[in-house]
Amino acid sequence: QVQLVESGGGLVQPGGSLTLSCVASGSISSIYTMAWYRQISGKQRELVAGFGYDGGSNYKDFAKGRFTISRDNDKNTMYLQMNSLKPDDTAVYYCNAVIKSSYDHVWGQGTQVTVSS
């Protein structure tokens, strides 16, 4: 079993920055890939950025140039550095892991990011 816990959300002004963290625990070796998703109120959950099976990163267009995904394998932690935040980035951000053996998705509880003046 894999557990994911996000942190780092909060209220930030437009143009500001936040760094989200996701700590993975449990059967870490069973994780295939990891990613960040977000869900804007009233909309479907969408991919923000993620790591491919080859370890490379990929970003949705709205995140390119503003967000950076990274990880620290020693700490079992994935990060999402978000710069130049806009009110449209207001959402609950979720950490996601895909399990190798089953391709099941595991989700964290989410962390709220609010961009407002």
N, C-alpha and C positions, 0 to 999 in steps of 0.2 A: 504494500500500500504506500502511496505517496501523498503527503500533505503539503499544501502550499499556503503560505501566509504572506499577504502583502502589507506594506506600510508605506508611509511617506506622503499620502494624499493630504489635501488641505485647501485652504482658500488662498488664492494668489491673484495679484492684479494683472491686467492685460500687459503683455510684454515680459512678465516675470518667468521664473524658472522653478521647477520642482524635480526632485529625483525620487522615483518610486523604487522600492525594493521588494523582492519576492524570495523568501527563504523556503527551500525545499527540504523536506525531511522524510524519513522512512526509507523505502526501497529506491534510493537514488539511481542505482545502476539500471533500473528498469525504464528510466526515462529515455525517450527517443529524441524528442525535440521540445523546445519551450518557446513560449511567445507571450506577448502582451495583447490583450483585447480591451475594448472599451464598449460601454453601452450608454449612449445618450438617452435621456428620458424620452420614452415614447417611440424609440427606434430599436432596431435589432442590434445585437452585439456584433461588433466588427473587429477585424484584425487591425492592430496598430503596427506591430513589428514582431519579427520572430527569427529564430535560428533554424536554418535548414538542416537536413540530415548530415550534410557535409561540414556543419559548423559555421557556414557563412550566414550573414544576416540579410534580412529583406524588410522593406518598409512599404507601407501604403503611401500613396502619393501625398496625402495631407501631412504625413509625418517626415517626409524626406527633407533634410536640411534643417529640421528643427528638433527632432527627437533622435536619441542615440540609445540603442540597446546594447547591453554588455553583460558580462557574467564573471563571477569569481568562483571557480570550481572548488577552491580550497574552503570556501565559506558556504558552498551550495546555495549561492545567491545570484539572482538575476536582477538587473537594474534597468530602469528606463529614465534616462535623463531627458527632460522636456524643457526646451527653451522657447522664447518668443511665444508664450502661450496666448491663446485667443479665447474669447468667451465661447466660441464654438467647440473648444476642447473640453468644456465642462461635461463630465461623465463619471460613471463608476468604471474604474480601471481594474481589469482582472488579469491575474497570472494564470497561464495555462500550460499544462504538460501533456504530451502524448506518450502513452505507454507502449513500449516496443512490442510486447507479445500480443497485445489485443487491439492496439490503436485506439484504445479508450482515451477519452479526454478527462483530465483532472483539473478542477478549478479551485482557485482560492476564493476567499469570501468577498473580495473586492475592496477597493479603497476609493473614496470619493475625492474627485478633483473638481474644484469650483474656481472658475476664472471670472472675476468680477471686480469692478472698481467700487 
